[in-house]
């Protein structure tokens, strides 16, 4: 037997959600109406003096920071759960906000790291795309690398494998949902045993898993993916 408990939802959640939806619609309408009236400042460009891998590793480190903060917060919450489980504690409004902020930032940093890999690829292999027009569907259809075409094919294959993976689909889906609302967090309480705190699945067929475990796994898989990319590039450089 299991029961589900809402984890520290603030009383204003429904009202805030409605405000976000309405504001979001207004912003979309405003953006569409004024899209042709504004131009991006010419100075807002990537700085060539900043190495792409420095940015990528910084984003991954940022995700690691948020994962640590989430684990610390939920470990503390778990320790406050009484053995009888008759009187459940609740996260304070401040703790609830912290949890949502760190969760959203965790997924944003990992997707940001992937996007930075696309930017790095565009520069490293002279793919010729405008930096503010780079996205996966454009990159994956690019075969005309001006530099190291053979290496580019290996890098693109690695990017493709990550994009097609279950784990990155879940990361990307959680990130996208974070633009619409807070992520749904639930506590699963076994009749006998330690409670599990998890996110609702992002993918059909995805198993429920304690959030502290799933975030650790996402981070570990992304690090392995990035390390694989860097090894491919380094091995090629050693051959030159």
N, C-alpha and C positions, 0 to 999 in steps of 0.2 A: 504494500500500500504506500502510496506517496501522496503528498499534498503540495500545493504550490502557494507560495507567499509572495506578495508584491514587495520589492526591495526598496523601501524608503522613498516612495514617490511623493513629491511635494504636493500640497493641496492645490497649488496653482498650475499643475501640469496641463490639465485640459484647456484652461484659459490661455496659457502660454502657447500651446500647440495651435489653437485657433488663430492667435495673433501671428505666429510664424507663417501659417498658411496664407492668411490674408496679406501680410506684408510681402511674402514671396510672390504672390500673384501680382501685386502692385509693382514690384520691382521688375518682373518680367515684362509687364506692359510698358513700364517707363523705359526699360532698356530698348525694347523694340521700337518705340516711338522716337527715341533719340539716338538710335544706333548710328545714323548717318551724320549726326551733328558733332560727334566727338571723335578725336583721334588720339591714339596712344602717344605719349611723349616720346620723342626719338631717343631720349637718354635712358629709357627703361629697357635696357638690353643686358644680356648675359655679359659678364666681364671675362674677357679671355685670360686674364691673369689668374683666375681662380680655376684650379684643376677640377675637371668634372668628377673624378673619383673622390676628391675632397668633399664635394657637395653630397655625393651619394652616401659616403660613409658617415657624414654628419647626420643625414636623414635617418639612417639605420640606427645610429647611436641615440637619436631623439626618440625613436620608437622603443628602444630598449629602456630608456628612462621612464617613459609612460607605462610600460609593462611592469616595471619595478614598483612604481607608485600604486598601480592598481592592485598588485599582489599584496603589498603592505597594507593597503586599506581594507581589502577583503579578508586578509588573515586576522586583522584586528577585529573586524566585524564578527567573524566566526568564533573568536574567543569569547565574545559577549553572549553567545547563544547558550541559554541554560540547558542543563542535561535533560530536564523534563520537557523542554520545548513547549511548555504551556504558555509562557509569557515571552513572546518573541521580541527582541530588540528591533529598533528601526534606525536606519542611518539618519543622521541629522540632515537638515536641508543643505548645509554646507558640505557634508560628506557626499550627499547625493550629487550635488553639482560637481564636486571634484572627480567623482567616478565617471560621470558623463563627459567631462572635459578631457580627462586622460584617455578614455576609450576612443572618442572621436579623433583626438590627436594621434593616437597610436596608429589607426588605420590611415589617416591622412599622410603621416610621415612615410609609411611603407609604400603607398601608391605614389607619393611624391618621389621616392627613391627610384621607382620604376620609370617614372616620367623623366627623371634626370638621366637615367641610362639611355633613354631615347635621344635626349639632347646631346649627351656625350657621343652617341653613335653617329648622329648627324654631323658633328664636328670632326670626329676622329676619322671617318671614312669619306668625308667631303660629299655627303649625299645631296647637298644643294637645296635643302628645304629652309624656308624662312622660320626662324626660331619660335615665333608665336603661332605657327601653323603646324606644329609637330604633334602627331598622335599616332597610335599603333597602326591603324588601318592604312595610313599613308606610308609609314616606315616599312611595314611588312611587304608592301608591293614595290619597294625600291630595290632594283637590281643593279643600278648604274653607279656603284661606288667608284669614286675617282681614285681612291687610295686603298690598297690591300683588299682587293675584291674577294680573294679566297678567305681571308680572315673575316671579312664582313659576313660571308655566308655562314660561317661557324657561329658568329655572334648572333646573327639574326635567328638561327636555329635555336640557340639557347633562350633568346627572348620569346620565341614562339612557344617553346616547351613550358616556360613559366606562365605565359598568358593562357595557355590551354589547360593548365593544372587546376585541380579542384581547390587547392589551398589558395591560389591567387584569385580565383573566381570569388571565393568567400571573402577575402580581404577587400577586393574591389567592390563587392556588393554591400558590405558593411559600410565602407567609405561613402558610397553613393547614397545609401539610406541616411547617413548622418547629415546630409544636406537637406533632408526632408523632415527629420524628427530625431529625438533621442533614440538610442538603441534600446530594445526591450530586454530588460534584465530580470531573471526569475530565479528564485531559490527553490530547489527540489529537495524535499525533506523525506528521506526514507524513514520508515517506522523505527528501524534500528540502524543506526549508522551516522556517518558524518554528512551533513547537508552539502549539496552541490549548488554552486552559483554559476549560472550559465546564460549565454546569449541565445535568443531564438535562432534556429538554423537559417543560414543565408542561402543554402542550396538544397534542393530536393534530394533526399537520400542522405543528407548530412546527419551524423549522430550528435546527440546531446553530449556535451563535454564540459567539465568544469572550466570556467572562463580563465582561471589561472593556468590551466594546462593548455588550453587552446591558444592563448596569446603567446605562451612560450613556444609552442610548436610553429605558429605562424612566423615568429621572429627567427627561429632556428632554420626553417625552410628558406626564408628570404635570404638569410646570411649565406646559406649553402649555395643558393642560386647566384648571388653576387660574387662569392668566392670563385665559383666555377667560371663565371664570366672573366674575372680578373686573371685567373690561371690561363685561360685560353689566350688572352692578350699577351701575358708575360711569356708564355711558351713560344709564341710567335716572335716576340722581340728577341728572345735568346737565340733564335735560329738565324737572325739577320747578322 
